[in-house]
Amino acid sequence: MCLCTAPANAQIVHSGAACNVKDDNISERIYTIKEGDTLVLQCIVKGHPRPQVRWTKTAGSASDKFQETSIYNETLRIESIQRVQGGRYYCKADNGVGVAAIKSIRVDVQYLDKPMLTVHQTISDVRGSYYQEKTVFLRCTVNSNPPARFIWKRSSMLIEQSKDNGVDIYEPLYTQGETKVLKLKNLRPKDFADYTCQVSVRNVCNIEDKSVTFRLTNATTPPALRLSVNETVVVDPGQDVSMTCEVISGFPSPTVTWARSPGPLPLSAQVRGGTLVLRAVTPADAGAYNCTAVNNVGNPARRNVNLVVRTMGNLTFQITPDSNKDSETIQMGRDLKLSCHVDATPQDKVNYTWYKNGAPVFNSDSLILLRSDPDMAPGTSSLEIVDMKFRDLATYSCVANFPGSRVQELRVDVNISQNNVSPPLLAVPPGGQVVSVREGGSAELVCLVVDGKPRPPILWSRIEKDLLMPSGQTTVETPDGRLRLNNVSRDMMGAYRCQTAPYNGLNIKRRETQVQLNVQYPPMLDPVFQDVRSRNKQMVTLRCIVLRSNPSRLTNIRWYQNGDAIRMPLPDLKETPELKFMLESTNNGSYECQVSNSAGTSTCKFNVTAQPYNAEFYFDTPNPVRILKGNNYSYNLQWTQKDPEATDRIIGYWINVRKNKQNLVSKQIDLKGVEPVKGVLLSHTISDLRIPLSYEVRLAPVTTYSTGDYVSRIIQYSEPYTYPRPSDHVCGFEDERICGFSQDRSDVFDWTRQNHLTQNPKRSANTGPETDRSGTKEGYYMYIEASRPRVQGDKARLLSPLFNVTTVRGPKGAGRVPYCVSFYYHMKGKHIGTLNVLLRVRSIASVDSVAWARSGHQGPDWMKAFFDISPSGPFQIVFEGIRGPSFEGDIAIDDVSITKGKCKQESSVASTGKTTILILIGGSATLNSLPLASWLTFGLCCFLLLLYR
């Protein structure tokens, strides 16, 4: 008995465009890839039940780096990987058994940017200004991974510091990126030339070298700029703005660019040389603009412009009674302040003008104008009325404008009289203290100013500090005190505060009250859905638990079977809804419990059945494939039964083997009285499967009363991988692991795995095989592609696994142990090159020797080759394909075997008639189907043999 519930196990392998994969000194795999290539990582998982896989990255979830759907797959694929996506990737496999398995791999993205070359000059006095010494620094900077190597050239000649006393080459400190400096000391005439900085990462990942060239002359100077406008430009909306950065010096001729911060240039922006034109500006076009001149000499020249677009928004007023007397009303003989504020840009450029009954107000003993009131918000103007008299009762006006601007001025009028100014009174209409609404509906919260002049707006907010209004704001202004809410949800439920605004009215203690929003929703039930399995003739109890409900009082509970109402006594609405019955073959099916309150109805759903649970396939069977005669194989299918004791006894399983949705095998597996046990592995061998085809297998448990649901999986042929020990197995390259063979990274190109179905339809028809050696379209083989970009002499090497030969002596003290290497090859085409089979023996240094070779066209058929080897230690077999003179030169191999012992000699003669086979055993002969002429020949041979004896 094997308890086969197993925790998850994981391993990361790669199948993308890797440059190199290696292990570092802390046993972590490093995956090297070129920027822009495709990253493919596969998490090979084991464990039962089948683990779920999730990918993460060092900085957290990797979902911001690639498609969200891919982070939950066993295969992670990133198209056109970028340098910022390098780092440590984790594969987490979890099946709920034990601790989750986590494996990591470090992805190293390789890149090389184009270098940047800048020139800097210094002039210093030498020996008391007798003469000046001019020194030039050429700074070359590049971003790369791995670190780049720098090469300096003057014209086309390599600059070597050891051979030229006039130069220094060094790496400066505290620089961003990789930098090398070429210092030209005390410029000489020959130093005025073309300088090239060439950077290289030594062709890693096939990244080519890059370079940049600069011409140094005696006219080389850094750029300088002059700005046509002031550093701050203030304009009205709708105006056109033109700003010019004029280059006043610099050689080579500098390039001028314009930028904006923050964000890009407006869509309406037009750049012509050093001039930036903005058409019909809007407030959104405001911001900091800068122009930059660059010619890679010295530091770039920059000029900044702050563009301000005038705007004028909401104009508000405040009436402040005498604050020293804690007054809330206008009283004669006391002070009164009128304040006026407008939201504007630029705020400090706003001009306020006050009027009394239409006449301008000037400073006097009783009327004091404050351009910017320090007691109010910045940009607020106030008019103070000192020791108020009856003559001060009037209509006061505040006008805000930008002098000389086309922006329309704003005006607010305030009528000051004892009848027109009084404190507000806030009230909620009767019945409005609690507003009830069904979830999804609309609600209106009302808070009215029932008395007071002038009437201020109403501000709404949540009582709980951390909660925002449904709009996402902390406060919402309503001019009439009515807050309208649509599509109300239960998270909006709670208390709302309404209070008078401190503007457009009396600036006194704010009045406030609150309104409760009650959101009604149907009952929340558990479970929403439950799958119930039971034995026949047993009692089943279904419960529908009410978690929350608003209102909490239930109005109805009803049970349904398969859509039909169940007749039962009136339920107690205060008890948990429950249904009990004995399970029989007639009452399997779906059950619903509908629970209602005044807000609506919710449902618990149950699927009640005596059907057994599904089988759970076991995916980690070691070596499930066995090779059979006639190019067939068998597959050891294994599974466990989920909760087998939940239903009636399982007596067997129905199994279907399908290909192209057609049943090839359909039969019942009889357990012969053995009941499945939870977590214990069950097995069945499926025979007579065709190599290398894949099949769909469907499996369903069977009880004495019913059959469960089918589950399906795909079984695939895979090479029974027994390396690194030589065996009798033949490798047909039928799965992607190719029996442990690998590509040699020191060659020019690779062998390719292919079958008839994956062939390029535009391939050369006069070379290469149509199918694999067995003649099936699905069968794979390995071949070299001779088409472009391959050239004559290019080599591709395919390496076998390393075979660990521990015994080097044969039986009875004979020489080294012999091995037989056997394979099929296909060499059709007029441009066929050479196929070499090398024996690589590992010792202090690997030694390759040619064990077998063929060159040129060998015919249209697959040919078999075999030979003996006697290695002196651990060895590999290397298949080396060499490209011929042109494209009709594809070479293929298939069915490779490496077995212990000498090769068995095969002898066969083909004729147009029957085949004659002569087998000599201990001096006797066995003859089969001999034609008459062969009888005569055979008789003569026997006579000569007897005569010889």
HUVEN-V67070 format. One record per pair of residues at least 4 apart in sequence whose ideal C-beta (glycine too) atoms are under 6 Angstrom apart, sorted by sequence separation. I is the first residue (numbers start at 1). GAP is how many residues later the second one is. D is the distance in Angstrom with one decimal. If there is no record, write none. Layout:
BEGIN
I/GAP/D, I/GAP/D
END
This chain:
BEGIN
14/4/5.3, 23/4/5.9, 24/4/5.6, 33/4/5.3, 47/4/4.6, 66/4/5.6, 81/4/5.2, 125/4/4.5, 144/4/4.2, 175/4/4.2, 187/4/4.8, 216/4/5.7, 229/4/5.4, 235/4/4.5, 250/4/4.2, 265/4/4.1, 281/4/4.4, 376/4/3.7, 388/4/4.9, 428/4/4.7, 437/4/4.8, 468/4/5.6, 469/4/5.2, 478/4/5.8, 488/4/5.4, 534/4/5.2, 628/4/4.1, 754/4/5.2, 759/4/5.8, 771/4/5.2, 786/4/5.6, 790/4/4.8, 810/4/3.7, 842/4/5.5, 871/4/3.9, 930/4/4.2, 934/4/5.9, 56/5/5.7, 57/5/4.0, 63/5/4.8, 126/5/5.8, 153/5/5.8, 154/5/5.4, 260/5/5.2, 271/5/5.5, 322/5/4.8, 355/5/5.9, 356/5/5.1, 402/5/5.2, 415/5/4.6, 428/5/5.5, 462/5/4.0, 478/5/5.7, 502/5/5.8, 560/5/5.6, 561/5/5.5, 596/5/4.3, 628/5/5.7, 658/5/5.5, 659/5/5.6, 702/5/5.1, 722/5/4.6, 733/5/5.0, 774/5/5.1, 827/5/4.9, 858/5/6.0, 884/5/3.8, 920/5/5.9, 930/5/5.5, 23/6/5.7, 24/6/5.6, 33/6/5.8, 45/6/4.8, 56/6/5.7, 70/6/5.8, 94/6/3.8, 142/6/5.3, 161/6/5.8, 201/6/5.3, 235/6/5.8, 294/6/4.7, 321/6/4.1, 344/6/4.8, 361/6/5.7, 363/6/5.3, 437/6/4.1, 449/6/4.5, 534/6/5.2, 627/6/5.5, 628/6/5.8, 644/6/5.6, 840/6/5.4, 841/6/5.2, 14/7/6.0, 55/7/5.4, 70/7/5.9, 126/7/4.9, 152/7/4.3, 172/7/5.8, 184/7/4.9, 247/7/5.5, 270/7/4.5, 278/7/5.8, 354/7/4.2, 373/7/4.9, 385/7/5.1, 469/7/5.1, 559/7/4.4, 594/7/5.4, 595/7/5.7, 656/7/5.3, 657/7/5.0, 700/7/5.5, 701/7/4.3, 722/7/5.7, 743/7/4.6, 772/7/3.4, 810/7/5.2, 919/7/5.0, 22/8/5.5, 63/8/5.5, 92/8/5.5, 93/8/4.6, 161/8/4.9, 292/8/5.2, 293/8/4.3, 401/8/3.6, 435/8/5.4, 625/8/5.4, 626/8/4.7, 657/8/3.9, 700/8/5.0, 731/8/3.8, 808/8/5.2, 840/8/5.0, 62/9/5.5, 123/9/5.4, 124/9/5.4, 171/9/5.9, 172/9/5.6, 200/9/4.3, 269/9/5.7, 325/9/6.0, 373/9/4.0, 594/9/5.3, 720/9/5.7, 772/9/4.5, 21/10/5.4, 43/10/5.1, 92/10/5.0, 292/10/5.1, 399/10/5.7, 400/10/4.9, 435/10/5.8, 500/10/5.1, 656/10/4.9, 700/10/4.4, 807/10/6.0, 825/10/6.0, 838/10/4.7, 839/10/5.2, 881/10/4.7, 123/11/5.2, 170/11/5.7, 198/11/5.8, 199/11/5.6, 245/11/5.5, 268/11/4.7, 447/11/5.5, 499/11/4.9, 500/11/4.8, 592/11/5.3, 593/11/4.3, 624/11/5.4, 917/11/5.9, 20/12/4.3, 66/12/4.8, 90/12/5.7, 91/12/5.0, 290/12/5.8, 291/12/5.3, 322/12/4.0, 340/12/6.0, 370/12/4.3, 399/12/4.8, 624/12/4.3, 698/12/4.5, 699/12/5.8, 719/12/5.6, 784/12/4.8, 838/12/5.9, 839/12/4.7, 18/13/5.8, 19/13/4.5, 122/13/5.0, 169/13/5.7, 198/13/4.1, 258/13/5.4, 322/13/4.6, 499/13/3.5, 592/13/5.5, 90/14/4.9, 229/14/5.2, 290/14/4.7, 369/14/6.0, 398/14/5.2, 432/14/5.2, 461/14/4.8, 557/14/4.5, 654/14/5.5, 655/14/5.7, 698/14/4.5, 836/14/5.5, 837/14/5.3, 879/14/5.8, 916/14/6.0, 18/15/5.7, 121/15/5.3, 168/15/4.0, 196/15/5.4, 197/15/5.5, 470/15/5.9, 497/15/5.9, 591/15/4.3, 621/15/5.7, 669/15/5.4, 719/15/5.8, 756/15/4.9, 837/15/4.2, 852/15/5.2, 914/15/4.8, 55/16/4.5, 88/16/5.4, 89/16/5.6, 228/16/3.9, 289/16/4.7, 368/16/4.3, 397/16/5.0, 459/16/5.0, 460/16/4.7, 577/16/5.2, 652/16/5.1, 653/16/4.5, 696/16/5.6, 697/16/5.8, 719/16/5.8, 851/16/5.9, 14/17/5.6, 120/17/4.5, 196/17/4.6, 320/17/4.2, 429/17/5.5, 497/17/5.2, 590/17/5.7, 591/17/5.8, 621/17/4.9, 652/17/5.3, 717/17/5.4, 718/17/4.2, 723/17/4.4, 836/17/4.8, 54/18/5.6, 88/18/5.0, 89/18/5.9, 256/18/4.2, 258/18/4.5, 288/18/5.5, 289/18/5.9, 395/18/5.8, 396/18/5.0, 459/18/5.7, 652/18/4.9, 696/18/5.7, 697/18/5.6, 851/18/5.9, 916/18/5.7, 119/19/5.6, 166/19/5.5, 194/19/5.7, 195/19/5.3, 266/19/4.9, 428/19/5.8, 495/19/5.2, 496/19/5.1, 525/19/5.6, 526/19/4.8, 554/19/4.5, 652/19/5.2, 835/19/5.2, 17/20/3.8, 65/20/5.0, 225/20/5.0, 226/20/4.6, 366/20/5.1, 395/20/5.0, 457/20/5.2, 458/20/5.1, 557/20/4.9, 559/20/5.2, 618/20/4.1, 651/20/6.0, 694/20/5.7, 695/20/5.5, 719/20/4.6, 733/20/5.7, 757/20/5.7, 17/21/5.5, 53/21/4.9, 55/21/4.8, 86/21/5.2, 118/21/4.9, 194/21/5.1, 286/21/5.5, 318/21/4.2, 427/21/5.9, 495/21/5.4, 526/21/5.6, 588/21/4.8, 618/21/5.5, 756/21/4.1, 834/21/4.4, 16/22/5.1, 86/22/5.9, 166/22/5.9, 226/22/5.2, 286/22/5.8, 457/22/5.2, 470/22/5.7, 617/22/5.0, 694/22/4.5, 16/23/5.1, 86/23/3.9, 117/23/5.1, 286/23/4.5, 317/23/5.4, 393/23/5.8, 427/23/4.8, 458/23/4.1, 460/23/4.8, 523/23/5.0, 524/23/4.4, 755/23/6.0, 16/24/3.3, 192/24/5.7, 224/24/5.0, 393/24/4.9, 493/24/5.7, 524/24/4.6, 615/24/4.6, 616/24/5.2, 755/24/5.7, 832/24/5.3, 15/25/4.8, 115/25/5.4, 116/25/5.1, 192/25/5.5, 224/25/4.4, 316/25/5.5, 424/25/4.8, 425/25/5.3, 692/25/4.4, 755/25/4.7, 832/25/5.1, 83/26/4.8, 283/26/4.9, 425/26/3.9, 493/26/4.2, 523/26/4.0, 615/26/5.8, 616/26/5.5, 649/26/5.8, 650/26/5.4, 691/26/5.6, 14/27/5.7, 115/27/4.1, 223/27/3.4, 260/27/5.5, 261/27/4.8, 315/27/4.5, 425/27/5.7, 562/27/4.5, 753/27/5.6, 81/28/5.9, 83/28/5.4, 221/28/5.9, 281/28/5.5, 283/28/5.0, 424/28/3.1, 562/28/5.8, 12/29/5.7, 13/29/5.2, 58/29/4.8, 113/29/5.8, 221/29/5.8, 245/29/4.2, 260/29/5.2, 314/29/5.4, 352/29/3.6, 354/29/5.0, 423/29/5.5, 490/29/4.8, 521/29/5.5, 613/29/4.0, 657/29/6.0, 753/29/5.8, 57/30/5.7, 58/30/4.4, 113/30/4.6, 148/30/5.5, 150/30/4.1, 152/30/5.0, 221/30/5.1, 244/30/5.7, 312/30/5.8, 313/30/3.8, 422/30/5.3, 520/30/5.2, 561/30/5.6, 613/30/5.2, 839/30/5.4, 841/30/5.2, 843/30/5.8, 12/31/5.7, 13/31/5.9, 43/31/5.1, 147/31/5.8, 220/31/5.8, 223/31/3.8, 244/31/4.5, 259/31/5.6, 422/31/5.2, 488/31/5.7, 490/31/5.4, 545/31/5.8, 751/31/4.7, 752/31/5.9, 827/31/4.0, 841/31/5.8, 57/32/5.7, 112/32/4.5, 219/32/4.8, 312/32/4.6, 347/32/4.3, 421/32/5.9, 463/32/4.0, 560/32/4.4, 644/32/4.3, 828/32/5.0, 841/32/5.7, 842/32/4.5, 10/33/5.4, 11/33/4.7, 42/33/4.8, 243/33/4.9, 258/33/5.2, 420/33/5.2, 448/33/4.9, 543/33/5.9, 544/33/4.3, 751/33/5.9, 752/33/5.9, 56/34/4.8, 111/34/5.7, 143/34/4.9, 311/34/4.7, 447/34/4.7, 463/34/5.4, 559/34/5.5, 841/34/5.0, 868/34/5.2, 10/35/5.2, 41/35/4.6, 110/35/5.4, 242/35/5.0, 256/35/5.9, 257/35/5.4, 543/35/5.1, 612/35/4.6, 641/35/3.9, 868/35/5.6, 55/36/6.0, 141/36/4.9, 142/36/5.5, 341/36/6.0, 446/36/5.4, 460/36/5.9, 461/36/5.1, 558/36/4.9, 659/36/5.6, 826/36/5.2, 840/36/4.5, 9/37/4.2, 40/37/5.2, 241/37/4.4, 256/37/5.0, 339/37/5.5, 357/37/4.9, 542/37/4.6, 610/37/5.5, 866/37/4.5, 9/38/5.8, 54/38/5.0, 141/38/4.6, 155/38/5.4, 308/38/5.5, 356/38/5.2, 357/38/5.7, 444/38/5.8, 445/38/4.3, 460/38/5.4, 557/38/5.5, 612/38/5.6, 657/38/5.5, 658/38/4.4, 824/38/4.7, 825/38/5.6, 840/38/5.3, 8/39/3.8, 39/39/4.2, 154/39/5.1, 155/39/5.5, 240/39/5.4, 254/39/4.0, 255/39/5.5, 341/39/4.3, 541/39/5.0, 640/39/6.0, 7/40/5.8, 53/40/5.3, 140/40/5.3, 241/40/5.7, 254/40/5.9, 356/40/5.7, 444/40/5.3, 458/40/5.3, 459/40/5.5, 556/40/4.3, 657/40/5.7, 824/40/5.4, 825/40/6.0, 838/40/4.0, 6/41/5.1, 38/41/5.4, 254/41/4.1, 339/41/5.5, 340/41/5.1, 540/41/5.9, 555/41/5.0, 6/42/4.9, 39/42/4.6, 51/42/4.0, 52/42/5.8, 139/42/5.2, 238/42/5.3, 239/42/5.9, 355/42/4.1, 443/42/4.7, 459/42/5.3, 555/42/5.6, 656/42/4.2, 692/42/3.8, 823/42/5.9, 837/42/6.0, 838/42/5.9, 5/43/5.9, 8/43/3.7, 51/43/5.8, 153/43/4.3, 252/43/5.0, 339/43/4.5, 539/43/5.6, 540/43/5.1, 554/43/5.5, 638/43/5.4, 639/43/5.6, 4/44/5.3, 36/44/5.3, 51/44/4.0, 137/44/5.6, 138/44/4.3, 354/44/5.9, 442/44/5.0, 456/44/4.7, 457/44/4.5, 655/44/5.5, 822/44/4.1, 836/44/4.2, 237/45/5.9, 250/45/5.1, 337/45/5.5, 338/45/4.6, 443/45/5.4, 456/45/4.7, 538/45/5.8, 638/45/4.9, 749/45/5.9, 751/45/5.3, 49/46/5.1, 137/46/5.5, 245/46/3.6, 247/46/5.7, 353/46/4.6, 551/46/5.6, 653/46/5.7, 654/46/4.7, 734/46/5.3, 748/46/4.3, 750/46/5.7, 821/46/5.8, 835/46/5.8, 151/47/4.3, 337/47/5.0, 441/47/5.7, 536/47/5.8, 551/47/5.8, 637/47/5.1, 733/47/4.6, 748/47/5.5, 749/47/5.0, 751/47/4.5, 35/48/5.6, 43/48/3.7, 45/48/4.4, 47/48/4.9, 136/48/4.4, 352/48/5.6, 456/48/5.2, 549/48/5.3, 653/48/5.6, 747/48/4.9, 820/48/5.9, 834/48/4.3, 150/49/5.9, 336/49/4.4, 456/49/3.2, 534/49/4.9, 542/49/6.0, 544/49/3.9, 636/49/5.5, 637/49/5.8, 733/49/5.4, 747/49/5.5, 833/49/4.3, 135/50/5.7, 350/50/5.5, 351/50/5.7, 652/50/4.7, 747/50/4.6, 818/50/5.2, 819/50/5.2, 833/50/5.1, 148/51/4.2, 149/51/4.9, 335/51/5.7, 437/51/5.2, 439/51/5.8, 445/51/5.7, 447/51/3.4, 454/51/5.2, 634/51/5.4, 635/51/4.8, 650/51/4.9, 651/51/5.9, 773/51/4.5, 833/51/3.4, 336/52/5.3, 351/52/5.3, 818/52/5.1, 832/52/5.3, 133/53/4.9, 134/53/4.9, 148/53/5.7, 349/53/5.9, 634/53/4.6, 650/53/5.5, 744/53/3.6, 831/53/4.2, 334/54/6.0, 816/54/4.1, 831/54/5.3, 146/55/5.6, 648/55/4.2, 744/55/5.5, 831/55/4.0, 332/56/5.7, 632/56/5.5, 633/56/5.2, 648/56/5.5, 821/56/5.9, 833/56/5.4, 835/56/5.2, 138/57/5.7, 140/57/3.6, 142/57/4.8, 144/57/5.7, 648/57/5.4, 741/57/5.6, 742/57/5.1, 769/57/4.5, 831/57/4.4, 832/57/4.9, 245/58/5.7, 338/58/5.6, 340/58/3.4, 342/58/4.3, 633/58/5.3, 830/58/5.4, 831/58/3.9, 741/59/5.8, 829/59/4.0, 544/60/3.7, 631/60/5.0, 829/60/5.1, 740/61/4.0, 767/61/5.7, 243/62/5.6, 767/62/3.3, 766/63/6.0, 542/64/5.2, 827/64/5.4, 805/66/5.9, 826/66/4.2, 225/68/5.2, 342/68/5.9, 805/68/6.0, 825/68/5.3, 805/69/5.7, 223/70/3.9, 445/70/4.6, 804/70/5.2, 823/70/5.5, 824/70/4.8, 824/71/5.0, 223/72/5.3, 233/72/6.0, 237/72/5.8, 523/72/4.8, 802/72/5.6, 803/72/5.5, 823/73/4.3, 31/74/5.5, 35/74/5.3, 232/74/4.7, 233/74/5.3, 234/74/4.5, 235/74/6.0, 236/74/5.4, 523/74/5.9, 532/74/5.5, 536/74/5.1, 802/74/5.5, 222/75/4.6, 822/75/4.8, 29/76/4.6, 30/76/4.9, 31/76/5.0, 32/76/4.8, 33/76/5.9, 34/76/5.3, 35/76/4.0, 222/76/2.9, 225/76/4.5, 227/76/4.5, 338/76/6.0, 424/76/5.4, 529/76/4.7, 530/76/5.2, 531/76/5.1, 532/76/4.6, 800/76/5.0, 220/77/5.6, 224/77/5.5, 522/77/5.3, 525/77/5.0, 724/77/4.7, 726/77/5.6, 799/77/5.4, 800/77/4.3, 821/77/5.5, 28/78/5.9, 30/78/5.7, 223/78/4.4, 225/78/5.2, 521/78/5.4, 522/78/3.5, 723/78/3.9, 724/78/5.6, 12/79/5.4, 520/79/3.9, 522/79/5.9, 523/79/4.8, 525/79/4.9, 724/79/5.3, 799/79/5.6, 820/79/5.0, 117/80/5.2, 439/80/5.6, 522/80/4.6, 635/80/5.0, 724/80/5.5, 10/81/5.3, 797/81/5.4, 798/81/4.4, 819/81/5.9, 115/82/5.4, 434/82/4.6, 435/82/5.5, 436/82/4.4, 438/82/5.1, 439/82/4.2, 10/83/4.2, 423/83/6.0, 797/83/5.0, 820/83/3.9, 115/84/5.0, 434/84/5.7, 436/84/6.0, 615/84/5.0, 633/84/5.9, 818/84/4.8, 8/85/3.9, 315/85/5.9, 426/85/4.2, 428/85/5.8, 693/85/5.6, 796/85/4.8, 8/86/5.6, 615/86/5.9, 692/86/5.5, 8/87/4.9, 424/87/5.7, 426/87/5.5, 428/87/6.0, 692/87/5.4, 795/87/5.4, 330/88/5.7, 112/89/5.1, 612/89/4.3, 773/89/4.7, 794/89/4.4, 7/90/4.6, 7/91/3.2, 10/91/4.2, 12/91/5.0, 330/91/5.0, 612/91/5.6, 792/91/5.9, 5/92/5.5, 9/92/5.1, 310/92/5.4, 8/93/4.3, 10/93/4.6, 12/93/4.7, 625/93/5.8, 726/93/5.9, 790/93/4.8, 792/93/5.1, 110/94/5.7, 110/95/4.6, 112/95/5.0, 117/95/4.7, 310/95/5.6, 312/95/5.5, 315/95/4.2, 317/95/5.1, 328/95/4.8, 610/95/5.6, 611/95/5.0, 614/95/5.7, 625/95/5.4, 114/96/5.2, 610/96/5.7, 612/96/4.3, 615/96/5.8, 617/96/5.0, 115/97/4.9, 117/97/5.0, 310/97/5.0, 315/97/5.3, 317/97/5.5, 611/97/4.9, 614/97/4.8, 623/97/5.4, 784/97/3.9, 786/97/5.3, 112/98/5.9, 312/98/6.0, 787/100/4.7, 786/101/5.2, 786/103/3.8, 786/104/5.3, 783/107/5.5, 784/107/5.2, 783/109/3.8, 781/111/5.1, 782/111/5.4, 535/112/5.7, 536/112/6.0, 533/113/4.2, 535/113/5.1, 781/113/4.1, 533/114/5.1, 767/121/4.3, 773/121/4.2, 766/122/5.1, 768/122/3.7, 772/122/5.3, 773/122/5.2, 764/123/5.9, 767/123/4.5, 769/123/5.2, 764/124/5.5, 631/143/5.5, 438/161/5.3, 732/163/5.4, 730/165/5.0, 731/165/4.7, 730/167/4.6, 236/169/5.4, 536/169/5.6, 236/170/4.9, 34/171/3.8, 236/171/5.7, 728/171/5.5, 726/172/4.8, 726/173/5.8, 726/174/5.2, 118/178/4.8, 119/178/4.7, 120/178/5.9, 328/180/4.7, 318/185/5.5, 19/186/3.9, 316/187/4.0, 319/187/5.1, 320/187/4.2, 316/188/5.5, 318/189/4.2, 49/567/5.4, 50/569/6.0, 48/570/5.4, 46/574/4.5, 4/614/6.0, 4/636/5.6, 5/674/4.4, 4/675/6.0, 3/676/4.6, 4/677/4.2, 1/679/5.5, 2/679/4.8
END
